[in-house]
Amino acid sequence: MQKVLHINADKCTGCLQCEMACSFENYGIFATAKSRIKVFDFHHTGKKVPYTCTQCDEAWCLHACPVEAITVDKATGAKVVSDSTCVGCKVCTIACPFGTINYVQETGKVQKCDLCGGDPACATACPTGAITFIDANWTGLGKMEQWANKLGNQPSAA
Amino acid sequence: MSWAGKILRVDLSKGTVTSEPLNMDWAHAYLGSRGLGSKYLVEEVDAKVDPLSPGNKIIWATGPLTGTMASTGGRYTVITKSPLTGAIACSNSGGYWGAELKMAGWDMVIFEGKSPKPVYLYVNDDVAELRDATHLWGQSVWQTEELLKKGLQDPLVRVSSIGKAGENGVLFAAVVNDLHRAAGRSGVGTVMGAKNLKAIAVRGTKGVGNIRDPKAFMKAIAEKKQILKDNAVTGQGLPAYGTQVLMNVINEVGALPTRNHQDVQFEGAKDISAEAMATPRKTDGKKQLVTNQACFGCTIACGRISKMDEGHFTVANKPQYWGASGGLEYEAAWALGAANGVNDLECLQYATMVCNEEGIDPISFGATVGAVMELYEKGVLTKEQIGIEAPFGSAKALAFLVDETVHGRGFGKEIGQGSKRLTAKYGHPELSMTSKGQEFPAYDGRGIQGIGLAYATSNRGGCHLRGYTIASEVLGIPVKTDPLAHEGKPELVKAFQDATAAFDSSGLCIFTTFAWGLADLAPQLQGAIGEQYTTEELEKIGERIWNMEREFNNRAGLTSKDDSLPKRLLTEPAKTGPAKGRVNELAKMLPKYYEVRGWDKEGRPTAETKKRLGL
């Protein structure tokens, strides 16, 4: 079973534990600037929205890469950048419609979410359940349950 | 380690910015943030300095856990000598700014001198420079942040700044970061303004990487986060209701100061409570509260984001206030509401937004308006002087006066001097509800005896955050004590004061202490710093900090006479509620407090105490 990161922005408080967990997992430091997941704070509505790569099946970044530095991790479905192959041309950053693959000046390579090899640190760190790692086929399960509860548990009309 | 090991020193007179190594001996003895910043201040500044002169310094300090993944690790402290109190000022803020400074590779920024023209400090990792702020002078906190982000072409920059109030010399001007988070008390923003320093804009990409034992650290912080989650206050009450969860509780205890402390219960408490914020309004059917919000790294998330009724008289033609914005927390709701007898929740939200927008402390502001309203009702002040009819309960007067105060207009200029100076000017100093010139927060010392002693002995003047005995006296944390009893309170106050000083110096938020004790802090510090910390050692660090602050105040000219409460709390019994007939028993508690502190009868640390603490 493949799993995906599932984001429920309504639960996000903007604490940035996910960003720190991401940078710690990948660089061994707490640096929100190096995180592959970003939380956006929309002041006019009060909404905080975490955003990261959705691991597209037909990934624009993967297809755009001229040196085949981006490959599919068969176990997790993640599109993974190989640092030893990446030449830092940044074409993938242009190809990605969502902006979730980005260039890193310090390494001369691009970086993107790789699902931490199947145990994403951001989801573990999230204190509110805004970021979860769930069955890729059932991202709608939570909403279905909510509605089932609303309909099924109301007093019978009869 | 986990300290960055570097500080920035900015000489505003000369316009120079230099880097120097952190004094590691001091770092170990005073941890960081409040303790370490205060150590630098007391070593470098003459305690008798005029707070608004170039001789005063002002310090932004993070702690060893700031910028780490420890829950609530986003705090920083602003330390200076206060223009409001003449005592040491030490105001703590959350949001994201403190972590950003640490991630840029700096523990602290020290400003000295005075700039000849408005400037701001721009920190981008290792690069730090003073830049012209002429275009920012006269702008609000909110405009300043927007202009800096646009000008620097960097939406990720974090800003700590003053609004117009700090520029205009309001004595309780705040330093505000991330739009709604403030180092609010004691006029730290006033000192910033007096130095022609408008803002510090920071972008930190280097991160905090020198955790000594990452494995032990990650294990410790995960365990401690779970404790916060499982605790009723930090896991349920604060995220759901914010600090406003206290409004009805404190009212029932009979310790909700009302109408300038004339009463101890407010008939309108329920109208301005957390529950009211979460109830749909009659006018537009919407709730004021939109959502809760966390500061950097915080797994509690007590912050409020609120949205006003667009038709309310305060904002009817002002769409700039119609969006979501920082909402009411308990102290602000009390000071703007109960202290003035105002029960118009929308008006309180308007006033708190203006406090954030232009950078003033809502506690000192609201409490000073309370004194003004009492002077008005006594006939000492007139409508002509104030510019509006100002009886208790007038939302119109509150909204008018908050605007006048932040913009330095009319009678607002007098309110901006705080209640001690204002009431003295009009011949009624007894109506100033202050200690050391700083207005009391939202708890009455008659209904809760220990907090009265905490106010009287607080090193920064009237304040609940130096020793929050409410936790014990009302909430039963860590153990319940009788709020009406004065016995045992000197020991309780000392214990809270010392533990708080240690927490404040770690870089974490004091709200964690609803669930944690020093024993929970210790392993987090150990993992980060790499040294063993016992609870006793942390207590001693806290006690050392407390005595260091006290000695600064003593050198500044404060004496045991300043460990006082207004006559009202000592002689006018509470009229209603569980504390009916009670006054605060300060005289019975203070000598014992000095004794348990190891101070002489004049409130000075004895040679033996200083030696024990390594002072």
Chai-1 contact restraints between the chains, C-beta under 6 A:
chainA,res_idxA,chainB,res_idxB,connection_type,confidence,min_distance_angstrom,max_distance_angstrom,comment,restraint_id
A,T13,B,Q293,contact,1.0,0.0,6.0,A-B,restraint_1
A,T13,B,A294,contact,1.0,0.0,6.0,A-B,restraint_2
A,T13,B,A301,contact,1.0,0.0,6.0,A-B,restraint_3
A,G14,B,Q293,contact,1.0,0.0,6.0,A-B,restraint_4
A,G14,B,A294,contact,1.0,0.0,6.0,A-B,restraint_5
A,C15,B,A294,contact,1.0,0.0,6.0,A-B,restraint_6
A,C15,B,G297,contact,1.0,0.0,6.0,A-B,restraint_7
A,C15,B,C298,contact,1.0,0.0,6.0,A-B,restraint_8
A,L16,B,F296,contact,1.0,0.0,6.0,A-B,restraint_9
A,M20,B,M69,contact,1.0,0.0,6.0,A-B,restraint_10
A,I29,B,G207,contact,1.0,0.0,6.0,A-B,restraint_11
A,I29,B,G209,contact,1.0,0.0,6.0,A-B,restraint_12
A,F30,B,G67,contact,1.0,0.0,6.0,A-B,restraint_13
A,F30,B,T68,contact,1.0,0.0,6.0,A-B,restraint_14
A,F30,B,M69,contact,1.0,0.0,6.0,A-B,restraint_15
A,F30,B,G207,contact,1.0,0.0,6.0,A-B,restraint_16
A,F30,B,V208,contact,1.0,0.0,6.0,A-B,restraint_17
A,A31,B,M103,contact,1.0,0.0,6.0,A-B,restraint_18
A,A31,B,G207,contact,1.0,0.0,6.0,A-B,restraint_19
A,A33,B,T205,contact,1.0,0.0,6.0,A-B,restraint_20
A,H44,B,G323,contact,1.0,0.0,6.0,A-B,restraint_21
A,T45,B,A324,contact,1.0,0.0,6.0,A-B,restraint_22
A,G46,B,V290,contact,1.0,0.0,6.0,A-B,restraint_23
A,G46,B,T291,contact,1.0,0.0,6.0,A-B,restraint_24
A,G46,B,I305,contact,1.0,0.0,6.0,A-B,restraint_25
A,G46,B,A324,contact,1.0,0.0,6.0,A-B,restraint_26
A,P127,B,T299,contact,1.0,0.0,6.0,A-B,restraint_27
